[in-house]
Amino acid sequence: MLMPNYDFVCKSCGNSFTELVSIKAKEDGLVKCPRCGSNDIKQVYKSMNFIRKGGECGGNCSGCHGCGA
Ligand SMILES: [Zn+2]
C-alpha cells in the first residue's frame, strides 16, 4: 500500500506540514494540523507540476499523476 508524503497547509492557523498518509485517510479527513488540531486543511503540491488551472482533483480522479495511478 502506498503511503506517500503529502504537504498540507492548515486553513485555520496557516501552519504548513507534511504528513505520511494513505489516500483513504486523506479522503476521510483524518489528516489534522499538528499545531492546532484542525482538519480544515488544504493539500498543496510543492514538488510536482502536473497541476493545471490551479486544480485540486481531490486526490481521487485516478487520472492525474498525483493520484497514484
Ligand atoms: Zn492549524
PDB file of the backbone (N, CA, C, O) and the ligand in Angstrom, with CONECT records:
HET     ZN  A 101       1
ATOM      1  N   MET A   1       0.844  -1.199   0.000  1.00  0.00           N
ATOM      2  CA  MET A   1       0.000   0.000   0.000  1.00  0.00           C
ATOM      3  C   MET A   1       0.877   1.245   0.000  1.00  0.00           C
ATOM      4  O   MET A   1       1.812   1.369   0.790  1.00  0.00           O
ATOM      5  N   LEU A   2       0.565   2.123  -0.867  1.00  0.00           N
ATOM      6  CA  LEU A   2       1.338   3.351  -0.941  1.00  0.00           C
ATOM      7  C   LEU A   2       1.015   4.271   0.226  1.00  0.00           C
ATOM      8  O   LEU A   2      -0.145   4.479   0.582  1.00  0.00           O
ATOM      9  N   MET A   3       2.061   4.806   0.800  1.00  0.00           N
ATOM     10  CA  MET A   3       1.872   5.788   1.869  1.00  0.00           C
ATOM     11  C   MET A   3       2.703   7.014   1.542  1.00  0.00           C
ATOM     12  O   MET A   3       3.729   7.266   2.174  1.00  0.00           O
ATOM     13  N   PRO A   4       2.271   7.754   0.580  1.00  0.00           N
ATOM     14  CA  PRO A   4       3.073   8.884   0.136  1.00  0.00           C
ATOM     15  C   PRO A   4       3.011  10.053   1.101  1.00  0.00           C
ATOM     16  O   PRO A   4       2.071  10.205   1.881  1.00  0.00           O
ATOM     17  N   ASN A   5       4.020  10.849   1.021  1.00  0.00           N
ATOM     18  CA  ASN A   5       4.019  12.090   1.782  1.00  0.00           C
ATOM     19  C   ASN A   5       3.196  13.137   1.061  1.00  0.00           C
ATOM     20  O   ASN A   5       3.292  13.306  -0.155  1.00  0.00           O
ATOM     21  N   TYR A   6       2.392  13.829   1.830  1.00  0.00           N
ATOM     22  CA  TYR A   6       1.638  14.935   1.270  1.00  0.00           C
ATOM     23  C   TYR A   6       1.944  16.192   2.067  1.00  0.00           C
ATOM     24  O   TYR A   6       2.173  16.156   3.276  1.00  0.00           O
ATOM     25  N   ASP A   7       1.940  17.276   1.362  1.00  0.00           N
ATOM     26  CA  ASP A   7       2.124  18.561   2.022  1.00  0.00           C
ATOM     27  C   ASP A   7       0.762  19.217   2.185  1.00  0.00           C
ATOM     28  O   ASP A   7      -0.073  19.206   1.281  1.00  0.00           O
ATOM     29  N   PHE A   8       0.569  19.780   3.347  1.00  0.00           N
ATOM     30  CA  PHE A   8      -0.703  20.435   3.632  1.00  0.00           C
ATOM     31  C   PHE A   8      -0.466  21.814   4.220  1.00  0.00           C
ATOM     32  O   PHE A   8       0.593  22.110   4.773  1.00  0.00           O
ATOM     33  N   VAL A   9      -1.474  22.635   4.084  1.00  0.00           N
ATOM     34  CA  VAL A   9      -1.485  23.900   4.789  1.00  0.00           C
ATOM     35  C   VAL A   9      -2.786  23.969   5.568  1.00  0.00           C
ATOM     36  O   VAL A   9      -3.864  23.705   5.036  1.00  0.00           O
ATOM     37  N   CYS A  10      -2.665  24.329   6.835  1.00  0.00           N
ATOM     38  CA  CYS A  10      -3.849  24.475   7.681  1.00  0.00           C
ATOM     39  C   CYS A  10      -4.528  25.803   7.377  1.00  0.00           C
ATOM     40  O   CYS A  10      -3.893  26.858   7.376  1.00  0.00           O
ATOM     41  N   LYS A  11      -5.829  25.729   7.119  1.00  0.00           N
ATOM     42  CA  LYS A  11      -6.546  26.965   6.814  1.00  0.00           C
ATOM     43  C   LYS A  11      -6.854  27.745   8.080  1.00  0.00           C
ATOM     44  O   LYS A  11      -7.146  28.939   8.018  1.00  0.00           O
ATOM     45  N   SER A  12      -6.791  27.090   9.210  1.00  0.00           N
ATOM     46  CA  SER A  12      -7.115  27.763  10.465  1.00  0.00           C
ATOM     47  C   SER A  12      -5.951  28.598  10.972  1.00  0.00           C
ATOM     48  O   SER A  12      -6.125  29.765  11.324  1.00  0.00           O
ATOM     49  N   CYS A  13      -4.760  28.000  11.010  1.00  0.00           N
ATOM     50  CA  CYS A  13      -3.638  28.715  11.613  1.00  0.00           C
ATOM     51  C   CYS A  13      -2.519  28.996  10.619  1.00  0.00           C
ATOM     52  O   CYS A  13      -1.547  29.676  10.951  1.00  0.00           O
ATOM     53  N   GLY A  14      -2.652  28.477   9.403  1.00  0.00           N
ATOM     54  CA  GLY A  14      -1.649  28.770   8.390  1.00  0.00           C
ATOM     55  C   GLY A  14      -0.410  27.905   8.481  1.00  0.00           C
ATOM     56  O   GLY A  14       0.546  28.106   7.732  1.00  0.00           O
ATOM     57  N   ASN A  15      -0.416  26.961   9.374  1.00  0.00           N
ATOM     58  CA  ASN A  15       0.718  26.068   9.524  1.00  0.00           C
ATOM     59  C   ASN A  15       0.852  25.168   8.295  1.00  0.00           C
ATOM     60  O   ASN A  15      -0.134  24.627   7.796  1.00  0.00           O
ATOM     61  N   SER A  16       2.074  25.021   7.826  1.00  0.00           N
ATOM     62  CA  SER A  16       2.300  24.072   6.740  1.00  0.00           C
ATOM     63  C   SER A  16       3.042  22.872   7.301  1.00  0.00           C
ATOM     64  O   SER A  16       3.948  23.008   8.123  1.00  0.00           O
ATOM     65  N   PHE A  17       2.646  21.709   6.846  1.00  0.00           N
ATOM     66  CA  PHE A  17       3.239  20.494   7.390  1.00  0.00           C
ATOM     67  C   PHE A  17       3.159  19.381   6.371  1.00  0.00           C
ATOM     68  O   PHE A  17       2.411  19.449   5.395  1.00  0.00           O
ATOM     69  N   THR A  18       3.945  18.360   6.623  1.00  0.00           N
ATOM     70  CA  THR A  18       3.972  17.200   5.752  1.00  0.00           C
ATOM     71  C   THR A  18       3.528  15.984   6.546  1.00  0.00           C
ATOM     72  O   THR A  18       3.987  15.744   7.662  1.00  0.00           O
ATOM     73  N   GLU A  19       2.631  15.230   5.950  1.00  0.00           N
ATOM     74  CA  GLU A  19       2.141  14.042   6.634  1.00  0.00           C
ATOM     75  C   GLU A  19       2.280  12.837   5.721  1.00  0.00           C
ATOM     76  O   GLU A  19       2.125  12.923   4.503  1.00  0.00           O
ATOM     77  N   LEU A  20       2.573  11.728   6.344  1.00  0.00           N
ATOM     78  CA  LEU A  20       2.605  10.462   5.628  1.00  0.00           C
ATOM     79  C   LEU A  20       1.248   9.806   5.807  1.00  0.00           C
ATOM     80  O   LEU A  20       0.961   9.229   6.856  1.00  0.00           O
ATOM     81  N   VAL A  21       0.425   9.896   4.793  1.00  0.00           N
ATOM     82  CA  VAL A  21      -0.940   9.412   4.939  1.00  0.00           C
ATOM     83  C   VAL A  21      -1.346   8.592   3.737  1.00  0.00           C
ATOM     84  O   VAL A  21      -0.818   8.769   2.639  1.00  0.00           O
ATOM     85  N   SER A  22      -2.282   7.698   3.953  1.00  0.00           N
ATOM     86  CA  SER A  22      -2.859   6.968   2.843  1.00  0.00           C
ATOM     87  C   SER A  22      -3.866   7.865   2.141  1.00  0.00           C
ATOM     88  O   SER A  22      -4.360   8.841   2.705  1.00  0.00           O
ATOM     89  N   ILE A  23      -4.152   7.515   0.919  1.00  0.00           N
ATOM     90  CA  ILE A  23      -5.137   8.296   0.168  1.00  0.00           C
ATOM     91  C   ILE A  23      -6.490   8.220   0.867  1.00  0.00           C
ATOM     92  O   ILE A  23      -7.236   9.198   0.910  1.00  0.00           O
ATOM     93  N   LYS A  24      -6.791   7.061   1.404  1.00  0.00           N
ATOM     94  CA  LYS A  24      -8.069   6.901   2.101  1.00  0.00           C
ATOM     95  C   LYS A  24      -8.153   7.814   3.322  1.00  0.00           C
ATOM     96  O   LYS A  24      -9.177   8.456   3.557  1.00  0.00           O
ATOM     97  N   ALA A  25      -7.075   7.866   4.092  1.00  0.00           N
ATOM     98  CA  ALA A  25      -7.072   8.724   5.270  1.00  0.00           C
ATOM     99  C   ALA A  25      -7.267  10.171   4.866  1.00  0.00           C
ATOM    100  O   ALA A  25      -7.953  10.936   5.545  1.00  0.00           O
ATOM    101  N   LYS A  26      -6.659  10.532   3.761  1.00  0.00           N
ATOM    102  CA  LYS A  26      -6.789  11.898   3.280  1.00  0.00           C
ATOM    103  C   LYS A  26      -8.240  12.170   2.855  1.00  0.00           C
ATOM    104  O   LYS A  26      -8.800  13.221   3.167  1.00  0.00           O
ATOM    105  N   GLU A  27      -8.823  11.231   2.156  1.00  0.00           N
ATOM    106  CA  GLU A  27     -10.207  11.401   1.713  1.00  0.00           C
ATOM    107  C   GLU A  27     -11.165  11.458   2.894  1.00  0.00           C
ATOM    108  O   GLU A  27     -12.160  12.181   2.871  1.00  0.00           O
ATOM    109  N   ASP A  28     -10.856  10.702   3.899  1.00  0.00           N
ATOM    110  CA  ASP A  28     -11.746  10.630   5.056  1.00  0.00           C
ATOM    111  C   ASP A  28     -11.547  11.791   6.017  1.00  0.00           C
ATOM    112  O   ASP A  28     -12.205  11.871   7.054  1.00  0.00           O
ATOM    113  N   GLY A  29     -10.640  12.687   5.666  1.00  0.00           N
ATOM    114  CA  GLY A  29     -10.442  13.854   6.505  1.00  0.00           C
ATOM    115  C   GLY A  29      -9.744  13.537   7.815  1.00  0.00           C
ATOM    116  O   GLY A  29      -9.953  14.212   8.822  1.00  0.00           O
ATOM    117  N   LEU A  30      -8.908  12.495   7.791  1.00  0.00           N
ATOM    118  CA  LEU A  30      -8.228  12.100   9.024  1.00  0.00           C
ATOM    119  C   LEU A  30      -6.946  12.878   9.270  1.00  0.00           C
ATOM    120  O   LEU A  30      -6.304  12.740  10.310  1.00  0.00           O
ATOM    121  N   VAL A  31      -6.590  13.697   8.292  1.00  0.00           N
ATOM    122  CA  VAL A  31      -5.366  14.471   8.451  1.00  0.00           C
ATOM    123  C   VAL A  31      -5.669  15.740   9.231  1.00  0.00           C
ATOM    124  O   VAL A  31      -6.580  16.493   8.889  1.00  0.00           O
ATOM    125  N   LYS A  32      -4.905  15.963  10.268  1.00  0.00           N
ATOM    126  CA  LYS A  32      -5.137  17.136  11.100  1.00  0.00           C
ATOM    127  C   LYS A  32      -3.866  17.950  11.236  1.00  0.00           C
ATOM    128  O   LYS A  32      -2.748  17.442  11.146  1.00  0.00           O
ATOM    129  N   CYS A  33      -4.085  19.219  11.456  1.00  0.00           N
ATOM    130  CA  CYS A  33      -2.960  20.103  11.694  1.00  0.00           C
ATOM    131  C   CYS A  33      -2.285  19.738  13.015  1.00  0.00           C
ATOM    132  O   CYS A  33      -2.946  19.667  14.052  1.00  0.00           O
ATOM    133  N   PRO A  34      -0.986  19.508  12.981  1.00  0.00           N
ATOM    134  CA  PRO A  34      -0.287  19.138  14.215  1.00  0.00           C
ATOM    135  C   PRO A  34      -0.181  20.299  15.196  1.00  0.00           C
ATOM    136  O   PRO A  34       0.105  20.096  16.376  1.00  0.00           O
ATOM    137  N   ARG A  35      -0.406  21.485  14.720  1.00  0.00           N
ATOM    138  CA  ARG A  35      -0.287  22.636  15.613  1.00  0.00           C
ATOM    139  C   ARG A  35      -1.595  22.920  16.340  1.00  0.00           C
ATOM    140  O   ARG A  35      -1.607  23.051  17.564  1.00  0.00           O
ATOM    141  N   CYS A  36      -2.698  23.016  15.595  1.00  0.00           N
ATOM    142  CA  CYS A  36      -3.953  23.414  16.232  1.00  0.00           C
ATOM    143  C   CYS A  36      -4.999  22.307  16.226  1.00  0.00           C
ATOM    144  O   CYS A  36      -6.054  22.437  16.848  1.00  0.00           O
ATOM    145  N   GLY A  37      -4.701  21.214  15.518  1.00  0.00           N
ATOM    146  CA  GLY A  37      -5.628  20.087  15.557  1.00  0.00           C
ATOM    147  C   GLY A  37      -6.802  20.200  14.607  1.00  0.00           C
ATOM    148  O   GLY A  37      -7.668  19.326  14.583  1.00  0.00           O
ATOM    149  N   SER A  38      -6.842  21.266  13.825  1.00  0.00           N
ATOM    150  CA  SER A  38      -7.942  21.432  12.895  1.00  0.00           C
ATOM    151  C   SER A  38      -7.787  20.494  11.708  1.00  0.00           C
ATOM    152  O   SER A  38      -6.674  20.211  11.264  1.00  0.00           O
ATOM    153  N   ASN A  39      -8.906  20.021  11.205  1.00  0.00           N
ATOM    154  CA  ASN A  39      -8.822  19.243   9.974  1.00  0.00           C
ATOM    155  C   ASN A  39      -9.276  20.075   8.777  1.00  0.00           C
ATOM    156  O   ASN A  39      -9.551  19.544   7.701  1.00  0.00           O
ATOM    157  N   ASP A  40      -9.346  21.355   8.980  1.00  0.00           N
ATOM    158  CA  ASP A  40      -9.662  22.261   7.881  1.00  0.00           C
ATOM    159  C   ASP A  40      -8.369  22.609   7.164  1.00  0.00           C
ATOM    160  O   ASP A  40      -7.809  23.694   7.324  1.00  0.00           O
ATOM    161  N   ILE A  41      -7.924  21.665   6.383  1.00  0.00           N
ATOM    162  CA  ILE A  41      -6.616  21.811   5.760  1.00  0.00           C
ATOM    163  C   ILE A  41      -6.729  21.719   4.253  1.00  0.00           C
ATOM    164  O   ILE A  41      -7.729  21.260   3.701  1.00  0.00           O
ATOM    165  N   LYS A  42      -5.693  22.162   3.626  1.00  0.00           N
ATOM    166  CA  LYS A  42      -5.656  22.190   2.172  1.00  0.00           C
ATOM    167  C   LYS A  42      -4.376  21.509   1.724  1.00  0.00           C
ATOM    168  O   LYS A  42      -3.292  21.797   2.232  1.00  0.00           O
ATOM    169  N   GLN A  43      -4.513  20.612   0.775  1.00  0.00           N
ATOM    170  CA  GLN A  43      -3.322  19.949   0.278  1.00  0.00           C
ATOM    171  C   GLN A  43      -2.584  20.854  -0.698  1.00  0.00           C
ATOM    172  O   GLN A  43      -3.199  21.524  -1.528  1.00  0.00           O
ATOM    173  N   VAL A  44      -1.297  20.866  -0.594  1.00  0.00           N
ATOM    174  CA  VAL A  44      -0.505  21.664  -1.509  1.00  0.00           C
ATOM    175  C   VAL A  44       0.477  20.746  -2.235  1.00  0.00           C
ATOM    176  O   VAL A  44       0.859  19.688  -1.734  1.00  0.00           O
ATOM    177  N   TYR A  45       0.862  21.172  -3.397  1.00  0.00           N
ATOM    178  CA  TYR A  45       1.770  20.389  -4.215  1.00  0.00           C
ATOM    179  C   TYR A  45       3.041  21.183  -4.437  1.00  0.00           C
ATOM    180  O   TYR A  45       3.080  22.139  -5.212  1.00  0.00           O
ATOM    181  N   LYS A  46       4.063  20.763  -3.745  1.00  0.00           N
ATOM    182  CA  LYS A  46       5.293  21.524  -3.821  1.00  0.00           C
ATOM    183  C   LYS A  46       6.193  21.071  -4.955  1.00  0.00           C
ATOM    184  O   LYS A  46       6.764  21.886  -5.680  1.00  0.00           O
ATOM    185  N   SER A  47       6.307  19.789  -5.094  1.00  0.00           N
ATOM    186  CA  SER A  47       7.377  19.266  -5.936  1.00  0.00           C
ATOM    187  C   SER A  47       6.875  18.717  -7.258  1.00  0.00           C
ATOM    188  O   SER A  47       7.658  18.207  -8.059  1.00  0.00           O
ATOM    189  N   MET A  48       5.585  18.816  -7.488  1.00  0.00           N
ATOM    190  CA  MET A  48       5.060  18.298  -8.739  1.00  0.00           C
ATOM    191  C   MET A  48       4.399  19.437  -9.507  1.00  0.00           C
ATOM    192  O   MET A  48       3.855  20.376  -8.926  1.00  0.00           O
ATOM    193  N   ASN A  49       4.462  19.327 -10.777  1.00  0.00           N
ATOM    194  CA  ASN A  49       3.927  20.416 -11.577  1.00  0.00           C
ATOM    195  C   ASN A  49       2.858  19.946 -12.537  1.00  0.00           C
ATOM    196  O   ASN A  49       2.646  20.537 -13.596  1.00  0.00           O
ATOM    197  N   PHE A  50       2.189  18.877 -12.155  1.00  0.00           N
ATOM    198  CA  PHE A  50       1.142  18.367 -13.034  1.00  0.00           C
ATOM    199  C   PHE A  50      -0.151  19.146 -12.880  1.00  0.00           C
ATOM    200  O   PHE A  50      -1.058  19.020 -13.702  1.00  0.00           O
ATOM    201  N   ILE A  51      -0.236  19.943 -11.841  1.00  0.00           N
ATOM    202  CA  ILE A  51      -1.471  20.674 -11.593  1.00  0.00           C
ATOM    203  C   ILE A  51      -1.638  21.796 -12.612  1.00  0.00           C
ATOM    204  O   ILE A  51      -0.752  22.626 -12.813  1.00  0.00           O
ATOM    205  N   ARG A  52      -2.776  21.789 -13.229  1.00  0.00           N
ATOM    206  CA  ARG A  52      -3.089  22.882 -14.147  1.00  0.00           C
ATOM    207  C   ARG A  52      -4.298  23.640 -13.617  1.00  0.00           C
ATOM    208  O   ARG A  52      -5.018  23.151 -12.746  1.00  0.00           O
ATOM    209  N   LYS A  53      -4.502  24.784 -14.128  1.00  0.00           N
ATOM    210  CA  LYS A  53      -5.603  25.657 -13.750  1.00  0.00           C
ATOM    211  C   LYS A  53      -5.892  25.609 -12.250  1.00  0.00           C
ATOM    212  O   LYS A  53      -7.043  25.523 -11.823  1.00  0.00           O
ATOM    213  N   GLY A  54      -4.834  25.664 -11.478  1.00  0.00           N
ATOM    214  CA  GLY A  54      -4.967  25.712 -10.031  1.00  0.00           C
ATOM    215  C   GLY A  54      -5.690  24.503  -9.459  1.00  0.00           C
ATOM    216  O   GLY A  54      -6.251  24.557  -8.364  1.00  0.00           O
ATOM    217  N   GLY A  55      -5.667  23.437 -10.198  1.00  0.00           N
ATOM    218  CA  GLY A  55      -6.544  22.325  -9.923  1.00  0.00           C
ATOM    219  C   GLY A  55      -6.304  21.626  -8.606  1.00  0.00           C
ATOM    220  O   GLY A  55      -5.172  21.465  -8.149  1.00  0.00           O
ATOM    221  N   GLU A  56      -7.386  21.225  -8.025  1.00  0.00           N
ATOM    222  CA  GLU A  56      -7.329  20.305  -6.911  1.00  0.00           C
ATOM    223  C   GLU A  56      -8.275  19.174  -7.272  1.00  0.00           C
ATOM    224  O   GLU A  56      -9.496  19.296  -7.181  1.00  0.00           O
ATOM    225  N   CYS A  57      -7.682  18.100  -7.674  1.00  0.00           N
ATOM    226  CA  CYS A  57      -8.529  16.997  -8.143  1.00  0.00           C
ATOM    227  C   CYS A  57      -9.183  16.278  -6.989  1.00  0.00           C
ATOM    228  O   CYS A  57     -10.096  15.476  -7.188  1.00  0.00           O
ATOM    229  N   GLY A  58      -8.722  16.561  -5.775  1.00  0.00           N
ATOM    230  CA  GLY A  58      -9.293  15.878  -4.631  1.00  0.00           C
ATOM    231  C   GLY A  58      -8.612  14.553  -4.335  1.00  0.00           C
ATOM    232  O   GLY A  58      -8.965  13.859  -3.381  1.00  0.00           O
ATOM    233  N   GLY A  59      -7.648  14.216  -5.151  1.00  0.00           N
ATOM    234  CA  GLY A  59      -6.864  13.014  -4.891  1.00  0.00           C
ATOM    235  C   GLY A  59      -7.546  11.736  -5.293  1.00  0.00           C
ATOM    236  O   GLY A  59      -7.111  10.654  -4.899  1.00  0.00           O
ATOM    237  N   ASN A  60      -8.585  11.831  -6.053  1.00  0.00           N
ATOM    238  CA  ASN A  60      -9.325  10.613  -6.375  1.00  0.00           C
ATOM    239  C   ASN A  60      -9.753  10.568  -7.827  1.00  0.00           C
ATOM    240  O   ASN A  60     -10.700   9.864  -8.178  1.00  0.00           O
ATOM    241  N   CYS A  61      -9.071  11.304  -8.662  1.00  0.00           N
ATOM    242  CA  CYS A  61      -9.510  11.319 -10.051  1.00  0.00           C
ATOM    243  C   CYS A  61      -8.925  10.168 -10.838  1.00  0.00           C
ATOM    244  O   CYS A  61      -9.422   9.821 -11.910  1.00  0.00           O
ATOM    245  N   SER A  62      -7.853   9.566 -10.298  1.00  0.00           N
ATOM    246  CA  SER A  62      -7.141   8.461 -10.922  1.00  0.00           C
ATOM    247  C   SER A  62      -6.665   8.817 -12.335  1.00  0.00           C
ATOM    248  O   SER A  62      -6.224   7.955 -13.094  1.00  0.00           O
ATOM    249  N   GLY A  63      -6.764  10.067 -12.656  1.00  0.00           N
ATOM    250  CA  GLY A  63      -6.319  10.469 -13.974  1.00  0.00           C
ATOM    251  C   GLY A  63      -5.079  11.337 -13.956  1.00  0.00           C
ATOM    252  O   GLY A  63      -4.381  11.461 -14.962  1.00  0.00           O
ATOM    253  N   CYS A  64      -4.810  11.933 -12.815  1.00  0.00           N
ATOM    254  CA  CYS A  64      -3.638  12.780 -12.759  1.00  0.00           C
ATOM    255  C   CYS A  64      -2.490  12.065 -12.091  1.00  0.00           C
ATOM    256  O   CYS A  64      -2.671  11.072 -11.386  1.00  0.00           O
ATOM    257  N   HIS A  65      -1.336  12.579 -12.322  1.00  0.00           N
ATOM    258  CA  HIS A  65      -0.123  11.921 -11.855  1.00  0.00           C
ATOM    259  C   HIS A  65      -0.073  11.820 -10.347  1.00  0.00           C
ATOM    260  O   HIS A  65       0.546  10.899  -9.813  1.00  0.00           O
ATOM    261  N   GLY A  66      -0.700  12.732  -9.658  1.00  0.00           N
ATOM    262  CA  GLY A  66      -0.624  12.756  -8.210  1.00  0.00           C
ATOM    263  C   GLY A  66      -1.545  11.761  -7.537  1.00  0.00           C
ATOM    264  O   GLY A  66      -1.456  11.542  -6.329  1.00  0.00           O
ATOM    265  N   CYS A  67      -2.413  11.167  -8.300  1.00  0.00           N
ATOM    266  CA  CYS A  67      -3.378  10.281  -7.691  1.00  0.00           C
ATOM    267  C   CYS A  67      -2.907   8.834  -7.661  1.00  0.00           C
ATOM    268  O   CYS A  67      -3.684   7.908  -7.431  1.00  0.00           O
ATOM    269  N   GLY A  68      -1.636   8.674  -7.897  1.00  0.00           N
ATOM    270  CA  GLY A  68      -1.021   7.372  -7.673  1.00  0.00           C
ATOM    271  C   GLY A  68      -1.541   6.274  -8.559  1.00  0.00           C
ATOM    272  O   GLY A  68      -1.827   5.171  -8.092  1.00  0.00           O
ATOM    273  N   ALA A  69      -1.665   6.566  -9.824  1.00  0.00           N
ATOM    274  CA  ALA A  69      -2.124   5.550 -10.757  1.00  0.00           C
ATOM    275  C   ALA A  69      -1.129   4.395 -10.806  1.00  0.00           C
ATOM    276  O   ALA A  69      -1.339   3.430 -11.542  1.00  0.00           O
TER     277      ALA A  69
HETATM  278 ZN    ZN A 101      -3.570  24.639  12.266  1.00  0.00          ZN2+
END
